[in-house]
Amino acid sequence: MADIGLDLGFLNNRLNVVFDYYIKTTRDILMSMDIPAVMGYGNQPKQNAGKVRNKGWDLNLTWNDQVGDFYYRVAASLSDVKNEVLDMKGIVKNFDNIFTNREGYPLNSLWGLQADGLFPTFEDARNYGITQYGKLQGGDVKYIDQPTIDTNGDGIPDTGDGVITGDDYVVMGNTIPRYTYSLDLTMQYKGFDLGLFFQGVGKRDSYIRDDLAWAFNNAGNVQEWQKEGMWQEGMTNAAYPRMFIASANNVKPSTYWKQNGAYLRLKNIQLGYTLPQSLLGNVFIKGARFYVSCQNLLTFDHMISGYDPEQKENGARNTMPLVKTYSFGFNLNF
């Protein structure tokens, strides 16, 4: 790991700046290696073979000052990281049919078909010149036939084969946030104090599937966003395809179900009041502070309503809804 950093203070340390630029290469990562199927092993052996690089920078700014009885502090941070798989010994790993590890791309990249909207009508679906999955109808997802055939002999594929298969899968997103940031605000005025903490990520892709995405999945219900955004005749960019049960075509991993995972969240807010010592008099209590706080009060994101952008990319049934927590309390000093 190589790291270059600056730690600076200005204006009697009212302004502090910390900056780091780093390149970190991790070698001998444990990974499964491909072996011929004729060997008869149920599980692929693991070896210390992978190599991954993280390159980026971190910036932290802090300003604190006091004007009369008013004190305030502002602390902001911003991080940028680029993750890249450098070496997998020529192995290409696709797992869970959604994620992939490939040289030249970030770890756990999203893997699927490139969607081209929806078929607007029944006729458009049936007259489509490319074979997809099942019997296509209006409102089904349309996929792009990636170039796999070299027609002019230059060694570069320039046209598709007319059939949507696993050969048309592409790296369609990055689940590792490019940017991570936060903002911490603290203010005090006489006996009152207020604290706010914002946190978020930028340039990150997310993915929904199974119960999170498909109506009637696992004998489940239809969600409001699916009903309100469902395809209607002539539409190509509806939020949800035609209503289906176990469609062979529409549940394929694709960019249609990819989401913008960037968000900004008010993670915590707390308001407090400390009683002046004059009100306590000479009692045995030396200090008393009352407060009210809330966790996850506000979230600004691009996800479908009801989903938490901080959730792990599993898309499965164990995903829990975001919980807002309100707390009231007091602190006593004796």
N, C-alpha and C positions, 0 to 999 in steps of 0.2 A: 504494500500500500504506500502510495506517495501522497503527501498532503502539504499544502502551502497555506498558511493562515496569517491573518492580521487581527490584532486585538488593540483597539484604539479608544481613547477617552478624550472628550473635549469639554470645554466650558465647566471646569471644576467637576468633571465626571457626571454632569447632567446628561450628556449624550455619550453613549457607549456603542461602539460598532465592533462586531465580531464577524469575520469572513473567513471561510475555508473553501479551498478548491482541492478536490481529491480524485485519485484514480485507484480503484481497488480491484485487483484480479484474484479470484478464488480458483484454485486448482484442485484436482483430485476429488471432485464432487462425486458422491455416491450416486450411481445411476444404473438402471437395468440395461444389459447388453443383449442384442439380438443373437439368437442361436438358431440353427436349422430346426424346423419342426420335427424332422425325423429323429431327433435326439430323444424325444418323448418326455421332456421336462414340462411340468405344469407351470412352474414359475421361472422366469428368466433370471439368471445369476446377476448379482450386483457387483460392480467394480468401481474403484476410484478412478474415474475416467473423464469427468466433465470439467469444463473450464468456463467461467462466467466473469464478465467485467462490469463494474458499476463506476460510472464517471459522472461527476456533478459538483455542485457547490452549495454551501449553506451561508445564509446571511441573517444575522440577528441585530436588530436596532432597539435600543432602549433610551427613552427620554423620561427624566423625572425632574419635577420642579415644584416650587411652592410659591403661591401668591397670597400673602396675608394668611388667613386661616384655611385657605383652599390648597390642598396638596393633591397632585395627580402624577400618575406614572403610566407610560405607554410602552409596551414591549411587543415588537412585531418580528416574525421570522418567516423566511421563505427559503425553500430548498428545491433544487432541480437535480434530477438524477436520470441518467440513461442506462438502462440495463440491456446487456447483450450477451447471448450465448456465443462464445468464441470457438469452442471445440466440443464435439460429441463423438469423436472418433468415427465420423461418417454415419452415425446412427440418427435416424429420424424417429422421434417418439410422439405418437398421437395417443392420448389417453382420455377416457370418458367421452370420446367422440365430440368434445367441445374444445379441449385445450391441446396445445402441442408445444414441444420443445424442439427448436430447429436452430442450426447455426446461422448467425446473422440477425436473429430476432430475439426479443425479450423472453425471459422465462414465462411459462404458462400463457403463451399467446393464445388468443381466441382463434379457432380453426373451423371453417365452414364454407358454405356456398355464398356467392355474391348475388344478393337478391336485386331484381329489377322491378320492384313494385308488385302490383297485383294484376291479374288478367281482368280487364274491365267488363267483359261479357263472356257468356257461354261460347259464342262463336269464336272469339279471340283465343280462348283456351284450347278448343278442339282443333283449330286451324294452325296452331303454333307448330312451326317446323322442327322443333327440338323435342325429343322424348324426355319426359321427366318421370315422376313417380305416380303410379295409379292413374285413374281417370280424371283428367283435369276438368275443372269447371270455373265459371266466372267467380272471381274473388279468391282464387288460389294464388299462392306466391309463385312468381316467375323468376327463374334463375338464369344467370349468364353462363353460356357455354364457353369455358376458357379455352384459349388456343392450345391445342395438343398435337396438331398435325402440321408438318412442314411441307408446304405446297410448292415452294420455289427453290428448295434445295440449299438454302443458306444456313441450315442448321438451327434455325430459330422457328419455333411453332408460330404459325400465323392464322390458323383457323381451328375451330372446334370440330369434334367428331359427330355432332348432332345428337348426342346422348348425354344427359346429366348423370355423372357417376362420381366416385370418390376422386377421380383425376381432376375434377373441377373445383375441389376444395382449395381455399387460399387462406393465408394468414389475414384475419379480418379485424384484429384489434389487440390492444395491449391492456392487460388488467393491472399493471403496475403504474401507479400515479407518476406522471412526469413532474408535477409540482405539488408540494405540500406546504401549507402556510397556516399561520395562526396570528391572532391579535389579542393581547391581554391588556385590559384597561382597568385601572384602579384609581378611585377618587375618594377623598376624605374632606369633609367640611364640618368643623366643630365635632359634634358627636355622631354625625352621619357618615356612613361609608358605603360605597357602591363598587362592585366588581363585575366585569363582564369578560367572558372568554369565548372568542370565536375561533373556529377551526375548520379547515377544509382542504380539498385536493383539486387539482386541475389537470386537464388533458388525460383522462382515464376512461377506458371503455368498460362497460358492464354488460351482463347478459342475463336474460330471463328465460325460463323454460319450465316444463312440467306444470305443477300446480300454480306457479307464479304467472304463467303466460297463457295456458291453453284452457279454454272453457271445457267443462265436463271431465277434465283429466282426473283419473283415479276415482271416477264416480263423484267428482266434486261439483261445485255450483258454477254459475256464470257470474262474473264480477261486473260491477257497474261500468268500468271503463271499457270492457269488452262489448257490452250491449250498446253503449253510447257511441263507440268508435267503430262499430262493425261495418264491413263493406256493404255497399249498396250498388245496384246496377250502374255501370259506367265509371265507378271510382277506381283509381289506381294507387292512391296514397292513403288509404284508410288506416286507422290505428290498429284494426283487427281484421283478419281475413273473413271469408264467409264462415258462418258458424259450422263447426265440424266436430266429429267424435273420432279420435284416432286416425286422422288423415295421414296417409303415408307421405304426402308431399309437403304439407305445411309445417310439420314438426321437425323437418330436417334442420340441422345447425346452419344458420345463415345470418347475414347482416340484417335481415328483417327483424330479428329479435334482439339485436344489439342495442344497448342503451348508452347514452352519455352519462358516465359515472361521476362527473365533476359535481361538487357541491360546496356550499358554505353553511355552517351550522353554528348557531348560538349555543354552545355546549353548556355553559353555565352562567347564571346571573344571580347575584346575591346582594341584597340590600339590608344593612344593619344600622342599629342605633345603640350607642353606648351612653348609659345614664351618667350625668355629671356627678362627680364625687360629692358635690354640695347636697345633692338629694339623698345620698346614702347616709350622710351624717357620720356619726361615730359607731355605726353598727359594725358587726364583724365581717360584713361583705365588703371587700375591697374594690370590686368592679362588677358591673352587670351590663351585658350586651344582648340585645334581642335581634333576631335576624329572620329573613324569609329568603328562600332560594329556590331555583328551578333548574332542572337538568333537561337539555334537549328541547328548549322552548320553541325555537324557530329553525327551520331548515329551508334553504333555497337550493333547488336541484332541478334536474331535467328528467328524472325517472318517472315512470308511470305512477300515478297517485296511489299512496299506500305502501310504497316500498322504501326500505331504508338503504341509501347508497353506501352505507358503511358495512353492510352485510357481506359476508364471505361469498365468493363466486361459486356457490354450489347449486343455486337454482332449485333446490329440493324442497321437500315438504316440511323440513325442520326449521325453515326460516321464520323467525319471530318478528312481529311488528315492532316498530320503534315505540319506546315507552318514555313518556314525560313524567318526571318525578318532582313533586312540590314538597318542600320541607319548611317547617317552622321550628324555631328553637331559641334557646338562650344559653349564654355562658356566664357562669358566676365564678368570681375569684375570691378566695377567703384568705 
